[in-house]
Amino acid sequence: MTDNDTITCERFLPHPPAAVWKALTDPDLHARWWAAGDIKPVVGHHFTLDMGGFGRQPCQVTDVDHERLLAYRFAEGSLDTTITWTLQPENDGTRLTLVHAGFDLDSPMGRQAREGMGKGWPHVLDNLATLLGQAA
């Protein structure tokens, strides 16, 4: 779902929050479902994500609540957006919510990125679900 300058995707994953958290924060696993980069769940940590043809995007972790919340600035200096992952235990799994916010809709690049990522995020979450299924 896309709303103004924000993309929100929600997915139930039949895996415990610890497994989902590990996939979000372990660089080796992260590279297998989305993008290679030295992500670490440490507030202030600077890292880059290799977005292929879109280049290496600088990021910085802004908020961490172990196995509950991970937020970081994404594409600092170009898109300047924020990605927030929220993990909620649900039955025997995890309700994962992604909020990608802050697209500059006054710029062609911001509008194009929001449109492309709005279509792309569901596929990225499919990749995450597949990885978690393989690891289970």
C-alpha positions in Angstrom: 0.0 0.0 0.0 1.3 3.5 -0.9 0.1 6.6 0.8 1.5 10.0 -0.2 5.2 9.9 0.6 5.0 6.6 2.4 5.0 2.9 1.4 3.6 0.5 4.0 3.8 -3.3 3.6 2.7 -5.8 6.2 3.3 -9.6 6.1 2.6 -12.5 8.5 5.7 -14.7 8.6 5.3 -18.2 10.3 8.6 -17.8 12.0 9.5 -16.4 15.5 10.6 -12.8 15.8 14.2 -14.0 16.6 14.5 -15.6 13.1 13.0 -12.6 11.4 15.2 -10.2 13.3 18.3 -12.2 12.3 17.3 -12.1 8.6 16.9 -8.3 9.0 20.2 -7.7 10.8 22.7 -10.4 9.7 24.6 -9.0 6.7 25.0 -12.5 5.1 21.3 -13.3 5.3 20.3 -9.7 4.4 22.3 -10.0 1.1 20.4 -13.2 0.3 16.9 -11.7 0.4 17.5 -8.0 -0.5 20.9 -6.2 -0.7 24.5 -6.8 0.4 25.7 -4.4 3.1 27.2 -4.2 6.5 24.0 -3.7 8.4 24.2 -3.9 12.2 21.4 -3.2 14.7 23.4 -0.4 16.5 22.0 3.2 16.7 24.4 5.5 14.7 25.9 2.7 12.7 26.7 3.8 9.1 26.5 1.3 6.3 25.9 1.0 2.6 23.5 -1.3 0.7 24.4 -2.4 -2.8 21.4 -1.7 -4.9 22.9 -3.0 -8.1 22.2 -0.6 -11.0 21.1 2.0 -8.5 24.6 2.0 -6.8 25.7 1.7 -3.2 23.3 3.6 -1.0 24.5 5.1 2.3 22.4 4.4 5.3 22.5 5.1 9.1 20.7 3.2 11.8 18.4 5.6 13.8 16.4 3.3 16.1 16.7 -0.2 17.5 14.6 -2.2 19.9 15.9 -5.8 19.8 13.6 -8.2 17.9 10.9 -5.4 17.8 12.1 -2.4 15.7 14.8 -1.5 13.3 14.9 1.9 11.6 17.5 3.5 9.3 17.9 6.4 7.0 18.2 5.1 3.4 20.0 6.7 0.5 21.3 9.7 2.4 22.1 12.5 0.1 19.8 11.4 -2.7 16.4 9.9 -1.7 16.8 10.7 2.0 14.1 8.3 3.1 13.6 6.2 6.2 13.0 2.5 6.4 11.4 1.1 9.6 10.8 -2.6 10.3 8.4 -3.4 13.1 8.2 -7.0 14.4 5.1 -8.1 16.4 4.8 -11.6 17.8 1.6 -13.2 16.5 0.6 -16.8 17.4 3.5 -18.9 16.3 5.0 -16.3 14.0 5.7 -12.6 13.4 3.7 -9.8 11.9 6.3 -7.8 10.0 5.5 -4.2 9.0 7.7 -2.2 6.7 7.2 1.6 6.5 9.4 3.3 3.9 8.7 7.1 4.3 9.9 10.5 3.3 9.9 10.3 -0.5 10.2 13.9 -2.0 7.1 13.9 -4.3 8.2 17.3 -5.6 11.1 15.8 -7.4 10.9 13.4 -10.4 13.5 11.1 -8.7 11.4 10.9 -5.5 8.2 10.2 -7.4 9.9 7.6 -9.6 11.5 5.9 -6.5 8.2 5.8 -4.6 6.4 4.3 -7.6 9.2 1.7 -8.2 9.7 0.8 -4.6 5.9 0.6 -4.0 5.8 -2.2 -6.6 9.1 -3.7 -5.5 8.7 -4.0 -1.8 6.1 -6.9 -1.9 8.6 -8.9 -4.0 11.4 -8.2 -1.5 9.2 -9.4 1.3 8.5 -12.5 -0.8 12.2 -13.1 -1.0 12.5 -12.7 2.8 9.7 -15.2 3.4 11.4 -17.7 1.0 14.7 -17.3 2.8 13.1 -17.8 6.2 11.3 -20.9 4.9 14.6 -22.4 3.6 16.3 -21.7 7.0 13.5 -23.3 9.0 
